[in-house]
Amino acid sequence: DRNSQAIYRTTISPRNGAFLMQKKAAMVVAASIEKSGAILMKKMENFKDFVARKYYDARGILCAFVSDALAAAGSIGVGVGADEILGASDGKWKTCAETKKKGGKHASSFVLSYKQSKGGISYPCITFKNHKRGGSTIFWSSYPHILQAHEDEKGSGAQTLVNQNAREEYERRQQLFAEEQARNSAEWAVIEVDMQVAAAVAARLMIAEARPAVGSEPYIQKKRIPAFLFDGIYVAQKKLTAHLYSRTDGKWLDTVICSAGDIIIPMQNAAGEIVNAQRIKPDGTKRPITGGAVTGVFFDIPGTLPFVACEGLATGCSVAQISGRAVRVCFTAANIGAVIKATGDDVKLIAADNDIVLRADGSIDTEKSSKTGERIASATGLP
């Protein structure tokens, strides 16, 4: 090789007497370098080489560790099948089939995404959400599992030499996968804008076709909301449909947006635009319009400034009735921080939901209780 030739040239003497001896010495050195060259030229696998050999691509990683993802989902009560995860689209929330089978709506869901390590390895991550447990979520990443698999193989004493073809093929697949992800992201960005526009139009239609609340509605009576707080609350007079994008089905569908008797709460953004609406069924079930903006949106109850932020309408009405303060209803605990960030210094106090459920004997039911409201309120840094 080049190294042995270079040493051979530098060892040959131009003087005839020393030529044979120097040539023999050069051959010995060349042989020695040839031995060590096998180690230098045929390097041992590094982490990326291991991934290239072990897994076809990022989807291959997902297939290899899907059972671990299922275990993570199960830890917060999300029932999901391996086929659902493997067939999921990147970046789109998907309602679990188990939920649909039981006739529920959005009781549990998940979203699959792909991240890239500093070493250039694409790997899958999944966020699972159980909407019945105070919005419990868990984030699962395949990366620690890949690292552990690599460590396990090294610990077994196995030594694998680099397969240059495998490395190059993996790099090629990585590039193709990255291009596909970029195309999907661009397409999804366009769809998401269209989704939010369609939902905003549907929300305004709902409000235009609705009547103001009068107090005879079952939900308002159940929550004992006083008449002076009815301002801005509407009631649907008939069933309405709109053409909306379904994340679950991955296509545009004619969707029921409200039925007669539903309470309708406008959801506005920081610019004062109505971008969505929450509908509350007579049984208390709450849903925003599919595909509409849900982050940084709110509903204001008039009163003395500054605002008190809270989760739901009934809580907001209670706070307003007791204190006379203006209340900013944020609809979910997770949205409180986003609303505060979007609206600046308007909010000075948080009225957190008490998510503790007590048993008949007065002890805390840990299965049914969560401290989501308290935890998220504390994270804002406001009292």
Secondary structure, 3 states (H helix, E strand, C coil): CHHHHHHHHHHCCCCHHHHHHHHHHHHHHHHHHHHHHHHHHCCECCHHHHHHHHCCCHHHHHHHHHHHHHHHHHCCCCCCCHHHHHCCCECCCEECHHHHHCCCCCCEEEEEEEEECCCCCEEEEEEEEECCCCCEEEEEECHHHHHHHHHHHHHCCCCCECCHHHHHHHHHHHHHHHHHHHHHHHHHHHHHHHHHHHHHHHHHHHHHHCEECCCCCHHHHHHCCCHHHCCCCEECCCCEEEEEEECCCCEEEEEEEECCCCEEEEEECCCCCEEEEEEECCCCCEEECCCCCCCCCEEEECCEEEEEEECCHHHHHHHHHHHCEEEEECCCHHHHHHHHHHHHHHEEEEECCCCCCECCCCCECCCCCCCHHHHHHHHCCCC
